[in-house]
Amino acid sequence: MKKLISKYKREFLTYLETPRGYSDLTIKSYDETITEALLLVEMVKEDEHLVFNLMPYRIKISHLNPKTISKKLSAIRTFAEYLNENGTKVVLKADNSVKVAKTLPKPISHKHILEALEHAEEEERLVVVLLYTLGLRISELASLKIDEISEQWTRVLGKGNKQRDIPLMHSTKVLLDGYLAKNSRVKFVFEKDGEKLSENSLRYIVNKVFKRVAIKATPHQLRHSYASALLNNNARISDVSELLGHSSMATTQIYTKLGSALKQQNYNKAHPLCMVDE
């Protein structure tokens, strides 16, 4: 059984490279984690599915810090999801999550976004610009409908089927109109063969654009960049929360912590006494 799972692992790693567009370093990390886990995980066939008991592996890695354990378990979960999606039913046991302290989101600087856009093709540019100027989740971008876009506003269907209206910059509208004029679309802004482009395809586009300028970036980081830019330029947190489609303003407040962290860093670099201390 483990030989068959090892074969699936190789296919999974290829999938991470294309179409997911993961970096070589990330793929190597997945490979090492899954290879390590397969030596210890107990595999039992029950009815029409396989049971992976992770407990022996968890005991093996229990001495590591919670963040590392969480990453390793996440890699195994992603592999199990891949197997399930491709016809091999897998159930994980001893899969309870590890509590990890919240870390601040990591936005991409405006300078680096502009640098990446200089090397982007038309569709790639539009994907990045819409994420950055509307603060969309990748699922929201994939579902963005042409008839929900007006001259100055975009209506977005977010989590829980909640709608929200987001201001549309003139420059973004010009870019969008130019793209749609050259590309026949039925319903969605991004389509392939009459169907909306998948989230994975959009992620791959973002990854490819930033990879050209040696930056590892995700669509969600562009959402972080959008939120951070607004708050750092004195937008009201209640407005930003509404624009992001957060159900609670507490979720938005993490970006205010990010702004404070950046201010602290800039202060440490700028104040002469801080520089003396260094």
Secondary structure, DSSP 4 states (H G I P E B T S, - for coil): -HHHHHHHHHHHHHHHHTTT---HHHHHHHHHHHHHHHTT-EEEEETTEEEEE-HHHHHHTTTS-HHHHHHHHHHHHHHHHHHHHTT--EEEES-PPPP-------PPPHHHHHHHHHT--HHHHHHHHHHHHH---HHHHHT-BGGGB-SSEEEEE-GGG-EEEEE--HHHHHHHHHHHHHS--SSBSSEETTEEPPHHHHHHHHHHHHHTTT----HHHHHHHHHHHHHHTT--HHHHHHHHT-SSHHHHHHHHHHHHHHHHHHHHHH-HHHHHH-
